[in-house]
Amino acid sequence: MPDDIYNDGRHYDGMFPDSVKEVKFFAAHVRGTVLELACGTGRVAIPLTEAGFSVTGIDISAGMLETARQKSDAVAWIQGDIRDFHLDRQFSTVIFVFNALCHLLTLDDFEACMRCVREHLAPDGRLIIDVFVPEFRILTRPHDSLFLFSEYPDPDGSGRMMVMSSNRYEPDTQINRITTYHRFPNGPEVQGSLTMRMYYPQELDALLKYNGFTIEQKFGDYEGKPFDSKSEQQIIIARPM
């Protein structure tokens, strides 16, 4: 089941506004037909169609896809589990971006997803993954303290939403369990949850290798800077072995 923040695509779009640099990077690196895993409300898929690409997006959340369909009918939106789907076609590029990888909580989840990617990726195709580098300063914050998660206009027009959060990191599972507190302008505070597995740089490289991929390029930001010890993002372009 999707985490609570993915139940309403309008609020998701408020918490995570579009990034021009992000979309520009992917538009420059995708080729041919594109499949986006965990496409959400279409923050990447829709601009790619506007740039002339044929895009299919798959997501497990009905709420996110409802918002996506309201925003564009140019993308082929599919509701499904990225760990187990069969579309009977292959794509030139599969993208897995904006930290969606972190929702694969176990090794079995990762392997199942990569099996589906290999099934749907053309022999000369490319897989693009974009995920943050885990930040110890955030993971080790006191779990009983609240921090600002996001602030944005209420989509229902009643003022501004404020979202606070706390988190509890499990070093043994590498899972960060985030509790969110959505404060409506003229209403109650609503509690939600977000569960994310941390993927460390050397670990992710190894997981891709042992799941049948060769890394061609690894960037540290959307400007295309090579990945190094100061990078905050892991942006990987890989091909099937």
Stockholm file with secondary structure:
# STOCKHOLM 1.0

chainA/1-241         MPDDIYNDGRHYDGMFPDSVKEVKFFAAHVRGTVLELACGTGRVAIPLTEAGFSVTGIDISAGMLETARQKSDAVAWIQGDIRDFHLDRQFSTVIFVFNALCHLLTLDDFEACMRCVREHLAPDGRLIIDVFVPEFRILTRPHDSLFLFSEYPDPDGSGRMMVMSSNRYEPDTQINRITTYHRFPNGPEVQGSLTMRMYYPQELDALLKYNGFTIEQKFGDYEGKPFDSKSEQQIIIARPM
#=GR chainA/1-241 SS CCCGGGSCHHHHHHHSCCCHHHHHHHHHHCCSSEEEETCTTCTTHHHHHHTTCCEEEEESCHHHHHHHHHHCSSSEEEECBTTBCCCSCCEEEEEECTTGGGGCCSHHHHHHHHHHHHHHEEEEEEEEEEEECCCHHHHTSCTTCCEEEEEEECTTSSSEEEEEEEEEEETTTTEEEEEEEEECTTSCEEEEEEEEECCCHHHHHHHHHTTTEEEEEEESSTTCCBCCTTCSEEEEEEEEC
#=GC SS_cons         CCCGGGSCHHHHHHHSCCCHHHHHHHHHHCCSSEEEETCTTCTTHHHHHHTTCCEEEEESCHHHHHHHHHHCSSSEEEECBTTBCCCSCCEEEEEECTTGGGGCCSHHHHHHHHHHHHHHEEEEEEEEEEEECCCHHHHTSCTTCCEEEEEEECTTSSSEEEEEEEEEEETTTTEEEEEEEEECTTSCEEEEEEEEECCCHHHHHHHHHTTTEEEEEEESSTTCCBCCTTCSEEEEEEEEC
//
